[in-house]
Amino acid sequence: MIKPLIQGLTLTLKHFLNPSKVVTMQYPDEKWTPYPRFRGLHELQRDEDGKEKCVACGLCSTVCPSECINLVGAEDKNGNRYAETYEIDMFRCIFCGYCEEVCPEEAIFLRQDYELATENVNDRIHNKEKLLVPLKKKSK
Amino acid sequence: MTNAIIIAILAAIKIGIVIGVLLLVIAYLIWVERKVMAHMQVRLGPMRVGWHGLLQPIADGLKLITKEDIIPANASKILFVLSPVIAMIPALLSIAVIPFGDTITIMGVSIDMVITDVNIGILFILAVSSVGVYGILLGGWSSNNKYSLLGGLRSSAQMISYELSMGLSLIGVIMMTESLSLVDTVNAQAGLWFVVLQPIAFVVYAISAIAETNRCPFDLPEAETELVSGFHTEYSSMKFALFFMAEYANIITVSAVGVTFFLGGWRGPFLPPVVWFLIKMALCIFFFVWLRSTFPRFRIDQLMQFAWKVLLPVAIVNVLITGLVMSIL
């Protein structure tokens, strides 16, 4: 009966005497790198010319199980469809990745960013400006 | 007349120093406990406020002072306010008779390193510390909350049961010193510490001291898994802090009594007496934290069975053996 008690005490003392070994992460200072298939914040893609890939087909907002994608399509002067508004409610999104799977144009991807907490409730809705990949500066 | 004034001034200075050190130690005990326990559980503990979280107790204190003080509806208001005080005062009071050093002489005035050497010292400590039960029981009852009430009832049952074996474990030592004064107890250990002569009593005292202070693995009054946080569920702000400080003050008291009765008090070679006393205290307190970070909690029936069926008979047998051996020698 006494032996397991002493075993437990020895184990905790061993860890105490070796303070450099810790398993926790000092979060805001150290950050965890997500795995490549991690489903984080969405990102709307552009093609090589910097044009939005999304053609506003509406498949993503249809397949979305939590109905968090608000998509309104429109046509530009050349007759190409594009998304006039593309908003994702981050409070409702469950990061299932169905939108990424269903997209025929490969226009939406779930990326690595997981720090989505906001101080303002209205910031929960990410609009197209927030979701789109920033335009690359043309190096040529 | 001048003699009386000098004694009064000296007493005031001693009380001031002891209370100041005690409150500071209580504040930093919380930091030490969090830190030691964290490293035992392979974590880091507080790291943000100051170097390795050294200013954490100050931050916690400021937070608790500025927090909203909630008194629940239908609570018994007077008792609700009074019970943290009833818990805190006895915890501080029992330090008064603990000797923490030899008599020293400064400028012709000899100073005893004890606030007051009462000739019934240990009786005083046991009497005063059992008043602390009322604080916890009344705090649990006056909150008008079933978890608090259960926590308070459990706590009083536990403290009354373990007080018996605690007192009986000390009786062995008292029989050998033939004195209730703590100064005499320390003086009787000039040759051999009582932990060698009374090993069973020491083990019984250690176990019941942990139970008396409601510490893990005997922290049933605040068993989080069953009772939210026991008797102080409804307490917030400074009243909660008072309960918390009372718990740590009790740890210091039982460690001090244990050191005085079994580990030779302030006696030790080379270093000054006060330093020895503090080293022994620190080791005892470390043991408390060590146990907390290692063992899971008892069940309430196991706890009561252990107190009445194991600890109390062992303590009584110890008293008997001590008496027999003393009458033979």
HADDOCK unambig.tbl for C-alpha pairs under 7 A between the chains (distance, minus, plus):
assign (segid A and resid 8 and name CA) (segid B and resid 294 and name CA) 6.15 0.50 0.50
assign (segid A and resid 9 and name CA) (segid B and resid 294 and name CA) 6.14 0.50 0.50
assign (segid A and resid 12 and name CA) (segid B and resid 40 and name CA) 4.89 0.50 0.50
assign (segid A and resid 12 and name CA) (segid B and resid 41 and name CA) 6.97 0.50 0.50
assign (segid A and resid 12 and name CA) (segid B and resid 294 and name CA) 6.42 0.50 0.50
assign (segid A and resid 13 and name CA) (segid B and resid 40 and name CA) 6.48 0.50 0.50
assign (segid A and resid 15 and name CA) (segid B and resid 39 and name CA) 6.47 0.50 0.50
assign (segid A and resid 15 and name CA) (segid B and resid 40 and name CA) 5.06 0.50 0.50
assign (segid A and resid 15 and name CA) (segid B and resid 42 and name CA) 6.31 0.50 0.50
assign (segid A and resid 16 and name CA) (segid B and resid 36 and name CA) 6.98 0.50 0.50
assign (segid A and resid 16 and name CA) (segid B and resid 39 and name CA) 5.07 0.50 0.50
assign (segid A and resid 16 and name CA) (segid B and resid 40 and name CA) 4.53 0.50 0.50
assign (segid A and resid 19 and name CA) (segid B and resid 39 and name CA) 5.88 0.50 0.50
assign (segid A and resid 21 and name CA) (segid B and resid 42 and name CA) 6.71 0.50 0.50
assign (segid A and resid 22 and name CA) (segid B and resid 42 and name CA) 4.76 0.50 0.50
assign (segid A and resid 22 and name CA) (segid B and resid 43 and name CA) 5.17 0.50 0.50
assign (segid A and resid 22 and name CA) (segid B and resid 44 and name CA) 6.65 0.50 0.50
assign (segid A and resid 23 and name CA) (segid B and resid 42 and name CA) 6.04 0.50 0.50
assign (segid A and resid 23 and name CA) (segid B and resid 43 and name CA) 6.23 0.50 0.50
assign (segid A and resid 24 and name CA) (segid B and resid 43 and name CA) 5.69 0.50 0.50
